Amino acid sequence: MKPESLNKVSRRDFLRLTGAGLAGLMSGGVRLASLSGARVQQAVGPNSRVLLHTFDPAATLTTQAVRDAMLSVTDLSWLREGESVFVKVASNSNYSPPSVTSPAVLEGVVTLLKEAGAGTVYVGDMSGAQFVRHLPTETIGSTRENMRQNGLLDAAEAAGAEVFCFEEVPFESAYIPGIPQIEHHWGDDLRVAEILDRVDHIINLPRLGKHVLAGATLGMKNAVGWIGDHSRMVLHRDAATFHEKIVELNTIPQLVDKMRLTLTLVDQALTTYGPDSGYHLPLAQPVILASDDVVGHDQIALLTLLWARNQTPAEALNGDPYPAEANGLNWWFVRVYWGEEAAALYQTLPAFDALAEPETPTYINLAWESMRGGRPEAVEVFAGGLPINPALAAVLTRDPNLGVEMAQA
C-alpha cells in the first residue's frame, strides 16, 4: 500500500516520526538467578544466559558499573595480547542517547579492553541513510560528524580507541560479500564493511529503543550498521522479508565467529518512535543487559523495553505510529532515498498488532529458530549489582507461559 498522504510528508517530518512499535514479549522459559559473584558462561545445551545488572549512579560511576557487568559475563580469555577489537556502536544519527549508544558505556568497555591487552580497538558505524549515503560516485554526510555531535567521538578517543566510519573507506574497497550461513533472502545483494574480515573480535553495543519499522532496535538490529547503501535499499525495498533478512545478516561468519559480547546500558530508554526521535525515559537506577548470546540478550531487552513503556506517559504512547503507519513510512523512505524505480518494486513491510505472541514473525522470534535451532528451555537471567526493580521483576514474571522464576540470592 502506498498512501497518497505520505507523498506530502517532509524529510523533517519523517525524521520526527522515525520510530515506533513495541516488539513483543518472547515465550519460552526465562529464569532469574542470583549472580553471587560468579561469571556468566555460555549457556550449555538448550539454555541461554543474560546478566541483568542494576546500579545506583549516585554511588557507582557508570563506567565502573559497565566494567563490573562485562567482567560478570566474560573473563576476556578470548582476547590475546595485541589482538584487535571492533566495538560496534549504534550511531544512526547525531541525536543524543538513547537514540544512539551511550558514550559512558563505550568509555567503560574500551578502557577495559585496553587494560586487558587489546591492540587496536576500533569504534564505529555508518549512520542511517537519512544522514549518510556512501555511493560509488559520492559520499553524502558523515558518521564521524554525527559521532562528534552525539558524544561518541570524544568518548572513543578519550578511551584510546580509533574511530572507524565505514563510508570513509574508498567505495571500491569498502564492502565485501556477506554470506549468511542459513537459507536466506539476500541473493547476492548483501555487502558488509570490509573491516569485518580484518578484526579479531567484535563487541556489540546497541541501545534500548523503539523503531518505527522493526518495532524495536536492539542487538541484532544493530548489525544493519555493517551493511552498505545498496544492501540497505534492498532491506527496505524488499520489505516482505525485512525481519528475516535481519536474522540472516546476523549469521554471516564474521559475526557468528567473532562476536564476543552484546551489552546494553539502559540509563535512558527510547520508548516511542525511534530509531532517532522519541520519548526519552530516564531511569533512577539504570540497568545493564549483557550476554554472549545476542538472541537471548534481545529477548530480555524486549521485556525491559515493555517495562520502560509502562512508565511512559500515555500521550507519548498514543502518538506511536507503529504498527498502523510502519508500511507507509517505509515505502516513503524507499522512494525518497532510493528513488521511484526502487519504490515501484516495493514489497509490503509486515507490522504486527500481537507482538507479544511467540508465533509472531518478528526478527527475535525468527532468530530462535534460524540461529539457535529452536526456542530454548530457559533463558537464565542472572541478577547483578542491586536487587532487580520490583516493577521490572513483575513484567518479567507476569505471563506464566514464560516460565519466569525469581531465584533468591
URFENLIN-V302224 format. One record per residue. RES is the residue in one small letter. SS is DSSP state (H for helix, E for strand, - for the rest). PSI is psi in whole degrees, -180 to 180 (999 if undefined). D_FIRST is the distance of its C-alpha to the first C-alpha in whole Angstrom. Layout:
{{RES SS PSI D_FIRST} {RES SS PSI D_FIRST}}
//
This chain:
{{m - 138 0} {k - 85 4} {p - 128 6} {e H -30 9} {s H -26 12} {l H -17 11} {n H -23 13} {k H 3 16} {v - 128 16} {s - 163 19} {r H -41 20} {r H -41 22} {d H -39 20} {f H -45 18} {l H -35 21} {r H -36 22} {l H -12 19} {t - 105 19} {g - 152 19} {a - -177 19} {g - 133 19} {l - 110 22} {a - 149 22} {g - 170 24} {l - 153 28} {m - 149 29} {s - -172 31} {g - 156 35} {g E 138 38} {v E 122 38} {r E 132 42} {l E 135 43} {a E 154 47} {s E 137 49} {l - -40 49} {s - 36 53} {g - -9 53} {a - 150 52} {r - 141 50} {v - 124 46} {q - 166 46} {q - 135 44} {a - 142 43} {v - 137 45} {g - -134 44} {p - -9 41} {n - 158 41} {s E 151 39} {r E 140 41} {v E 135 39} {l E 134 42} {l E 104 41} {h E 122 43} {t E 140 44} {f - 161 46} {d - 112 48} {p - -16 47} {a - -21 50} {a - -23 52} {t - 128 50} {l - 144 49} {t H -41 45} {t H -36 46} {q H -41 49} {a H -39 47} {v H -44 44} {r H -44 47} {d H -44 49} {a H -44 45} {m H -43 45} {l H -14 48} {s H -18 48} {v H -34 45} {t - 144 47} {d - 7 50} {l - 20 49} {s - -16 51} {w - -15 49} {l - 116 49} {r - 155 52} {e - 127 54} {g - -5 53} {e - 154 49} {s - 149 46} {v E 133 43} {f E 120 40} {v E 106 38} {k E 109 35} {v E 169 34} {a - 100 30} {s - 58 30} {n - -24 27} {s - -177 28} {n - 9 31} {y - 161 30} {s - 162 33} {p - 147 33} {p - 15 31} {s - -20 29} {v - 173 31} {t - 143 33} {s - 131 37} {p H -30 39} {a H -42 42} {v H -36 41} {l H -46 41} {e H -44 44} {g H -42 45} {v H -48 44} {v H -43 45} {t H -44 49} {l H -41 49} {l H -42 48} {k H -42 50} {e H -30 53} {a - -1 53} {g - 9 53} {a - 147 50} {g - -115 50} {t - 127 47} {v E 112 45} {y E 145 42} {v E 127 39} {g E -177 36} {d E 178 32} {m - 125 30} {s - 167 27} {g - 163 24} {a - -24 22} {q - -8 22} {f - -34 26} {v - 133 27} {r E 130 26} {h E 102 29} {l - 163 28} {p - -31 31} {t - -16 32} {e - 161 32} {t E 127 31} {i E 126 30} {g - 179 30} {s - 119 33} {t H -39 32} {r H -42 36} {e H -38 36} {n H -41 33} {m H -32 36} {r H -42 38} {q H -33 37} {n H -1 35} {g - -9 39} {l H -32 38} {l H -50 40} {d H -41 43} {a H -42 43} {a H -48 43} {e H -37 46} {a H -31 48} {a - -4 48} {g - 18 49} {a - 162 45} {e E 121 44} {v E 131 41} {f E 108 39} {c E 128 35} {f H -33 34} {e H -7 33} {e H -11 36} {v - 136 37} {p - 137 37} {f H -42 34} {e H -19 36} {s H 8 37} {a H -26 35} {y E 150 33} {i E 162 34} {p E 137 32} {g - 128 30} {i - 98 31} {p E 146 30} {q - 18 32} {i - 169 30} {e - 138 28} {h - 171 25} {h - 9 22} {w - -22 23} {g - -132 25} {d - 18 27} {d - 1 24} {l - 116 26} {r E 132 28} {v E 162 30} {a E 133 33} {e H -23 36} {i H -18 38} {l H -30 37} {d H -16 39} {r - -23 42} {v - 157 42} {d - -35 44} {h E 158 42} {i E 134 39} {i E 132 39} {n E 118 35} {l E 80 35} {p - -177 31} {r - 169 31} {l - 110 30} {g E 162 26} {k E 166 23} {h E 126 20} {v - -22 17} {l - -42 15} {a - -12 18} {g E -45 19} {a E 150 22} {t E 109 24} {l - -148 27} {g - -48 30} {m - -36 27} {k H -28 25} {n H -21 27} {a H -19 28} {v H -27 25} {g H -21 27} {w H -19 29} {i E 153 27} {g - 175 27} {d H -44 24} {h H -42 23} {s H -36 22} {r H -39 20} {m H -46 18} {v H -42 18} {l H -45 17} {h H -38 14} {r H -49 13} {d E 60 13} {a H -12 12} {a H -27 12} {t H 31 16} {f H -51 16} {h H -40 19} {e H -41 20} {k H -31 21} {i H -45 22} {v H -47 25} {e H -40 26} {l H -39 26} {n - -2 29} {t - 4 31} {i E 145 32} {p H -37 36} {q H -33 36} {l H -44 35} {v H -42 36} {d H -22 39} {k H -13 40} {m E 122 38} {r E -26 41} {l E 139 39} {t E 127 36} {l E 129 37} {t E 123 35} {l E 125 37} {v E 78 36} {d E -22 38} {q E 150 35} {a E 141 31} {l E 96 28} {t - -4 27} {t - 166 24} {y - -118 21} {g - 155 22} {p - -6 23} {d - -72 24} {s - 161 25} {g - 179 25} {y - 127 28} {h E 114 31} {l E 110 33} {p E 147 37} {l E 129 39} {a E -37 43} {q E 97 43} {p E 159 41} {v E 152 40} {i E 128 40} {l E 131 38} {a E 139 39} {s E 153 39} {d - 4 39} {d - 107 37} {v H -31 33} {v H -46 31} {g H -42 34} {h H -48 34} {d H -32 30} {q H -47 31} {i H -33 33} {a H -37 31} {l H -41 28} {l H -40 31} {t H -37 33} {l H -40 29} {l H -44 29} {w H -43 33} {a H -37 32} {r H -29 29} {n - -20 32} {q - 5 34} {t - 136 31} {p - 144 31} {a H -37 29} {e H -31 28} {a H -43 26} {l H -38 25} {n H -19 23} {g - -2 21} {d - 126 20} {p - -5 16} {y - 137 15} {p - -8 14} {a - -38 12} {e - 2 11} {a H -48 11} {n H -44 7} {g H -40 7} {l H -37 10} {n H -42 11} {w H -44 8} {w H -42 11} {f H -46 13} {v H -46 13} {r H -41 13} {v H -43 16} {y H -22 18} {w H 0 18} {g H 171 17} {e H -34 15} {e H -44 16} {a H -42 14} {a H -31 11} {a H -22 11} {l - 9 12} {y - 140 9} {q E 146 9} {t - 131 7} {l - 125 9} {p - 136 11} {a - 143 13} {f - 137 16} {d - -45 18} {a - 61 21} {l - -14 21} {a - -10 25} {e - 134 25} {p - -20 27} {e - -12 24} {t - 129 21} {p - 57 20} {t - 163 20} {y H -29 22} {i H -45 25} {n H -42 25} {l H -33 25} {a H -34 27} {w H -42 30} {e H -49 30} {s H -36 29} {m H -24 31} {r H 0 34} {g - 15 34} {g - 160 33} {r - 136 33} {p - 162 37} {e - -34 39} {a E 146 39} {v E 109 38} {e E 117 41} {v E 115 41} {f E 128 44} {a E 133 45} {g E 158 47} {g E -132 48} {l - 163 48} {p - 150 48} {i - 137 44} {n - 129 43} {p H -36 43} {a H -38 40} {l H -43 38} {a H -37 40} {a H -39 39} {v H -41 36} {l H -27 37} {t H 3 39} {r - -40 37} {d - 111 35} {p H -21 38} {n H -15 36} {l H -14 35} {g - 36 39} {v - 132 40} {e E 125 44} {m E 100 45} {a - 144 48} {q - 146 51} {a - 999 53}}
//
